[in-house]
Amino acid sequence: MAEYTNAEKADMILAYGATDCNGRGAQRLYAERHPVRWTPAHTMFARLHQQLCETGSFQKAARNRDRTARTELNEEIVLDMVETTPSLSTRGFASEIGISYSSVWRIFDDSALHPFHYQRVQSLKECDFAPRQAFSQWYLQQRIANPFFAASVLFTDEASFSREGIFNTHNSHSWAAANPHVSRTRAAQDRFLVNVWAGILGDHLIGPYILPDRLTGPRYLIFLEQVLPVIEQRTHYRCDSYFHVVPARWSPRTFQYLCSESLGCNMW
């Protein structure tokens, strides 16, 4: 409230009283009475009135801040704790050391530390990286040859809903001077309770469709043989299209069916 003069604050109090202590009404009245002035927020009138009642003045009371928290020893303790427990919250640091969490924030700010959030990534095996890189290179080559290649691809995937809980990426973070790219694996395929299949072709959503909770190669083949033909009749995606399938669902019969001419599409 220091940006306003005492005269302006007095006019705010008059407008607040004239409207029976109605903040929004006082804001409108103040704007009408003083059209060339900056109109404060409606909450300003109540805060100014409360300050005047509590202190009897428009001036804020001086605050006696405890400067002992910002000692070199406390800063060293905080930075050492960041190295050992980078995911601890500012209130956790403050509770462990016995200082205010605002002091912890100032130490972090002076040390150029930032709270980087965790990223949820797919669980992968070591043997998955080379095929993923080869596929990415092939896909880029197709896009160079045909800029509209993506519109002819039916991208499919399944999402699992289990009891593993919800990971809050907003509240989970790791303090560091540079982005450590922390991550957390999720959606392991051996913990499915409910599976949902869906596909995207161009700008169209295909599905969703509920799959069995324990999805095996034979069960996935039943989906391809009995359910997918019904979906393709409604969407007409078969002609000159690519079918993107999850390799984990392959079995000898599934692979044979996907490679057959009866499916009428290319398979990755």
N, C-alpha and C positions, 0 to 999 in steps of 0.2 A: 504494500500500500504506500510505499515511499515515493512512487512516481506522481502522486497527486499532491497538490498544495493543500494547506489547511483550509483555505477558502473553499476549494472544491469539495473537500470532505465535509465541511459544514453544510454545503448545498445538498450533498447526498443524504445527510441526516435529516434535513428538512423535508426532502422528497420522501424519505422512508417513513417519517412520522405522518406526512400528509396522506399516505396511502395505507395507514393502519398497519405498518410493518409488513407490507407485501413487497417482496423483493422484485418481482417482475413488474408490478405496478409502479414501484419506485423507479425502476429502470426506464420505463416509458415516460413517466413524468419528468424525470431528469433530462431526457433527450429532448422533450418538448420545451422545457425552460431554457436549456443551454444547447441549442442546435450546432454551435460551432465547436463545442468541446467533444473530446473523446468520451463515448458512453461506456461506463464500466459494466462488467458482468453483473447479473442480478444477485449473485451470491456476495458481491462486494459490499452491498448495503447492510446485510445482516452481520457480516464479519466486522465491519466498521462500527456498527452499533454495539456489538458485543465488546469490542475493544474499549470503546468509550465508557461503557458501563463498568467494566472490570478495572480499568486503569485511570479513568478520568482524564485521559489525554489521547490525542491522535498519534503520539509518538510511541513506538514499540519499546517495551522494557528491555533493557540491556541484558544479554544472556552471558552467564559466566560459564564458558566452555572449559571442560577439563582437558587440558593439553597433555596430561601425563600419559595418555594412551598412545600417543605418537612418539614413543621413545624408540631409539635404535634397536633396543633389545626386543620390543614387541614386533617391530617390523621384521627383524630377523627370524623371530619365531613364526610369524605368519607365512613368510616366504618358504621357510623350511617345511611347514605343514602343507603348503601347496605342492611341494615336490613329492611328499609321501601320500597325501590324500587329495588329489586335484578335483575330485567330484564333491567335496564337502561344500555346503552352502555357506554364505557369508555369516548367517546367524550361528551356524555350527562352529565356524572359526572363532566367532566372538565368544560363544559359550565356553569353548575349550580354553581360551586364553584369558578370559575375564575382562574384555573390553567391549565397547559398543560396536554393533555391526556397521554403523556409519564410519567408524574409524577403520574398520577392515576394508570398506569400500574405498576410502581415500588411499589406503596403502596399496590396494590393487591398482587404482587409477594412476598413482605415482610410478608404479612399477610396470605400467603398460600391459597389465593382465586383462584378458577378456574372457567372458563365459561362452565357450564354444559348445553348441548343443550336439548331442549324439545323433548319428544317422542310422536309421534302420536299413539293413542290407540283407539280401538273400543269402541263406546258408549255402556255401559252395565247398566242393572238394578240390584238392590240388589238381586233379585231372580235368577239371572243368574249364580252366583258364585258356588252354590252347585252342579247343574247339570254339569257344566264345570269340576269341580274337580272329580266327579264320572266318567265322560267320560274319563278323562285323566288317572285315575287309571285302568279303564277297558282296555284302549288302551295299556298301559304298560304291562298288563298281557298277552294280545294277542301277543305282540312283544316277550315276554319271551318264550311263548309256540311255537311261529313260527317266527324266525328272519326275514323271507321274507314276513311277514304279510302285510307290507305297500305296497308291489307291487300288492296286490289284492284289494286295496281300491281305489275307484273312489272318490277323494276329489273334491267337487264342491263348488263354491261360486259365488257371484255376486258383481260387483263393480259399484258404482254410480258416475256419473259425473254431478256436479251441479254448481251453480253460487256462492258457498260459498267462492270462492277465493282460492289462493294458500298460504299455510303456509310455510315460508322459515325456515327450522329447523337450517340452518347454521347461520343465523343472529339473531335468537331468542334464548336467553339463560338466565340463572339465576345464579348470582354469589353466591357462598357459599363455606365454608371451607370443607364440606363433600357433597357428591352427594345427592341433595334433591329429585331426581327422579321425577322432574316436568314433567307433561304430558298435552296434549291437546286433547280433544275428537273431533272426526270427523266422517263423513259418517253416520249421523243419517238417519235411514231408511225412515223417513217421509218427506225427502227433495229430493227424487230422481227426476232427470230430464231424465237421460238416464241410463238404466241398461244393463250391459253386463255380461252374464253367461259364465263360462268356467270351465273345470274340468281337473284334473291331475290323470292319472292312470299309476303307475310305472314311467317310464321316457317319457311318451307320454302326449302331451297337447291335450285336447278334447275341441273343439270349437275354437274361441269364438262365441257366439250367442247373438244377440241383442234382449233383452226382452222389453216388454212395459214399458213406463216410470212410470206408476202407476201399480206396480205388486201386484196383489191380489191372494188369494188362488185359485179361479176359473181360473184365467189367468195362474197361475203356473201349474194347472192341465192340461190345454190345451197344454202347453209346454211338460209336461211329456208324454201325450198321443200321440201327433202328431209329435213333433220335436225330442224328445229323442230316439224313436225307429229308426229313420233314422240315428242318430248319432251312435247308438249302432251297427247297421249293418255295418258301416264303420270301427269301432274300435274293435268289438268282445270282449267287456268287460263284458258281462253278466254272463258268466260261472264262478261260484264260486267267485263272487266279492261282495264287500260291497259298498253300495251307500251312500255317505255322503251328506245330504240335510240340508238346512238352516231351522231350526224349525219355524222361523217367517212366512214361506210360507205355513204352514200347515192349512188346513181346514178339516172338517169331510170327504169330498169326496177325498181330496188329501191324507189324512192319510190312508183311506181305500184302495185307489189305490196303495200306496206305500207298504202296507202290503199284497197285493194280490199276489198270486202265478204267475199271468200273467206277473209281472215285471221281475221275474226271478233273483232277487238279494236280498241280505240282506240290511236292511235300518237302519240308526242311527237316 
